[in-house]
Amino acid sequence: MNKNQKFAEWLELRIPYDAKGRNSTVEASCQQYLKKHKSVKIVDLGAGTGANCRYYLSKIFQDQEWFLVEQNQEHLEIGFDRLIVWAQENGYDSQLQDSILVIKNEVRKITIHRIVGSILDLENLIDLKTFDLAVANAVFDLFSEKQFQTLLECLKKYQLPLLATVNYTSTNFIPQSEGDSSFVEYYNQHMQRPQDFGRGMGPDCGDSIGEVMKRIDMKVIQGESPWEISSSDPVFLQFMLKFMEESIPEILEEATLQHELNTWLQKKQQMIAQNQLSCNVTHQDFWGYWE
Ligand SMILES: C[S@@+](CC[C@H](N)C(=O)[O-])C[C@H]1O[C@@H](n2cnc3c(N)ncnc32)[C@H](O)[C@@H]1O
């Protein structure tokens, strides 16, 4: 399994946690806004393998046209395969022509386009003035505040509202044990390490997204979207530890801390194997629009 396929596996495992966590008040505000539209045209930013699109397909009752914008081509290819399976399982016919997927039943037609490119180049990828809504799930913690503001300034030109869900804010293992606070802090700091574009918002995105939205005059509805990962899901917990194991060493200042990290990871692995570890991960959802 290559790196993209492994990441695609993780994106699929997240789906039930995202679905349960998504904030119903934030989501209902967006659905209310969509009611006035006969059909809806939506861009999914950082679409990955299409999980966000699949989630909304049965929550939106009009005909839909989707544009999945994603920088990783293989994610989009896997995403289309998964959309075709979704169509079969949900009683839709599907037809793939060139890079456009049409899924239909007696009452609804859904057209899905895949666009390989960067969200930061959005205006050059699609004709934003024809869209009704932008959505993004689990994406903006990767962005710097400046990049996010530039994106919103672009959406503002077209008065395009944004539903941004499952934006990471913290990780809390249960029970807490020695080392948790410092290694979770390293993990969070890794998301905010200096990169060529600046620093990702990481766990601050819960505050920053709302602030930037308000700064550029959006009305904002915000709410929590937590994950509660039980000790009976070792596969998911192991994925989380793997992300920590791979990222934290990149920012450890002292070699001795690597040994402490290994010991901490080993202890966590033992707890997972004995079904003694669970975890809460907090996130924030945002519905931002212009009046
Ligand atoms: C955590 S995944 C979430 C995927 C999907 N939204 C979901 O809910 O399953 C973040 C995705 O954002 C994509 N991404 C990050 N920065 C991007 C950018 N500048 N332009 C396009 N895609 C980007 C990544 O390649 C990755 O697929």
PDBQT file of the ligand as one rigid body, heavy atoms in Angstrom, charges set to zero:
ROOT
HETATM    1  C1  LIG A 301      -7.307  15.754   6.260  1.00  0.00    +0.000 C 
HETATM    2  S1  LIG A 301      -7.573  15.688   4.551  1.00  0.00    +0.000 S 
HETATM    3  C2  LIG A 301      -9.348  15.929   4.469  1.00  0.00    +0.000 C 
HETATM    4  C3  LIG A 301      -9.944  15.405   3.187  1.00  0.00    +0.000 C 
HETATM    5  C4  LIG A 301     -11.451  15.541   3.060  1.00  0.00    +0.000 C 
HETATM    6  N1  LIG A 301     -11.874  16.912   3.114  1.00  0.00    +0.000 N 
HETATM    7  C5  LIG A 301     -12.174  14.708   4.094  1.00  0.00    +0.000 C 
HETATM    8  O1  LIG A 301     -12.962  15.246   4.869  1.00  0.00    +0.000 OA
HETATM    9  O2  LIG A 301     -11.968  13.480   4.102  1.00  0.00    +0.000 OA
HETATM   10  C6  LIG A 301      -6.958  17.250   3.939  1.00  0.00    +0.000 C 
HETATM   11  C7  LIG A 301      -6.909  17.291   2.418  1.00  0.00    +0.000 C 
HETATM   12  O3  LIG A 301      -6.627  18.624   1.996  1.00  0.00    +0.000 OA
HETATM   13  C8  LIG A 301      -5.773  18.556   0.861  1.00  0.00    +0.000 C 
HETATM   14  N2  LIG A 301      -5.096  19.857   0.727  1.00  0.00    +0.000 N 
HETATM   15  C9  LIG A 301      -4.271  20.453   1.615  1.00  0.00    +0.000 A 
HETATM   16  N3  LIG A 301      -3.859  21.644   1.150  1.00  0.00    +0.000 NA
HETATM   17  C10 LIG A 301      -4.428  21.804  -0.055  1.00  0.00    +0.000 A 
HETATM   18  C11 LIG A 301      -4.378  22.831  -1.041  1.00  0.00    +0.000 A 
HETATM   19  N4  LIG A 301      -3.650  23.929  -0.874  1.00  0.00    +0.000 N 
HETATM   20  N5  LIG A 301      -5.105  22.663  -2.172  1.00  0.00    +0.000 NA
HETATM   21  C12 LIG A 301      -5.831  21.537  -2.375  1.00  0.00    +0.000 A 
HETATM   22  N6  LIG A 301      -5.911  20.531  -1.486  1.00  0.00    +0.000 NA
HETATM   23  C13 LIG A 301      -5.227  20.671  -0.341  1.00  0.00    +0.000 A 
HETATM   24  C14 LIG A 301      -4.847  17.391   1.195  1.00  0.00    +0.000 C 
HETATM   25  O4  LIG A 301      -4.198  16.882   0.039  1.00  0.00    +0.000 OA
HETATM   26  C15 LIG A 301      -5.821  16.404   1.817  1.00  0.00    +0.000 C 
HETATM   27  O5  LIG A 301      -6.394  15.551   0.863  1.00  0.00    +0.000 OA
ENDROOT
TORSDOF 0
